Amino acid sequence: VHAGCAYLRSVGRPVTTRGYLDKAQATKLLTQSDYVVIPSRLESIPVVFSDAVQAGCPLIATPVGDLPRLLTEYSVGVLSTESSPCSLAEAIRSAVNESPNVYSAGLSRALTQLSVDKACDQLLKSLNIGGDPNSYRAL
């Protein structure tokens, strides 16, 4: 990765490599990014999906696990046609030819519908636990 990034920098591409980022640094980086690329081949729902949605950053992802459904249902980014480098490169080319802002409404909807609070409320309702929602927030 470092050698590839060094090559890209040598030919004038704006590539940066970094080490570990804490939560605040990662959030800042996501809010400054146009897209997050998820090149997964196995994961169902990578944690970075949630991180990107919370930061309002659209995604470019491979069609693995739940990512095809999530990207399509919520309109939060571009999905490659397959899990291959060529297909992912084509998805990236497609994404950079449009404004990331086209995904703002989908990201807002995903943030609301996929929130931890909403998931907890749905779980508790499915378990038939009623009452004041604030009384079980600590659970």
Buried (B, 14 or more C-beta within 10 A) or exposed (E): EEEEEEEEEEEEEEEEEEEEEEEEEBBEBBEEBEBBBBBBEEBEBBEBBBBBBBBBBBBBBBBBBEBBEBBEEBBBBBBBEEBEEEBBEBBBEEBEEEEBEEBBEBBBBBBEEBBEEEEBBEEBEEEEEEEEEEEEEEE
